[in-house]
Amino acid sequence: MAEESISQIEEIPEACPHCGNKLSPWQQVLLATDRALVCKNCWYRIILDVIPKTKKTDSDKSKNEEPK
């Protein structure tokens, strides 16, 4: 769990990738939560890519099994 939060912190930029304006700590928290933010300086949309991690449920496992 701690390793996941560390990797998420590393992915969040400290400044706007378009204009270089430094993001406030609160903007970084919003970006970490919502994965999208608009820079107040240049109005550039900062969108972080998210790779969904899906877990297989019992019903998914039973659908994938071959009938005997």
N, C-alpha and C positions, 0 to 999 in steps of 0.2 A: 504494500500500500504506500509506504513512504517513497519507494523508488518511482512509482507512478506520478506522485505529486512533484517530485524533483524534475522528472522529465517534462512535465507540463510547464513548470516554471521556466525551464530552459527554452521552450518553444515560443514564449511570449516576448515580443520585441520591446525594447525599452524606449524606442523612438519610432516615429513614422518612417516606413521604408521609402516613402515618396519624397517628403520634404526634409526629413531628419529632425522634426520637432520632437522634443522629449515628451514622452507620455507620463502623466502623473501616476502615482501609485494606484489611485482610484480607477483611472482609465485602464491600467494593466489588469486590475481585478475584474473589471467589466469585460475586458477582452478575453480573459481566461474563462469567464462564465458563459458569455454569450457567443464567443468565437467570432464576433464581428464588432467593429467600431468605426466611427467616422472621425478623422482627424479634424480638430477645431481650426487648425492653421490653414490647411490646403483643401479640406473637404474630401480627401482621399478615403475610400472605403478600405479599411484593413479587415480582411477576412482570412481567418486561419482555417486551413484544411483539416477536416476531421475524418478519420478512418473509423467507421463504426465497428465496435467489437461486439459481435452478436454471440450470445451463448445459446447452445442448443437446449431446447426444453425436452421434457419427456415425450411430448406429442410429436416433436420434430424427429426424435430418434425412432419412434415407432413407425412413422411414415417412411423413413428411409430403409427400414429393415425389409428384407425380401420375405415373402410368405413361404412357409414350409410345406 
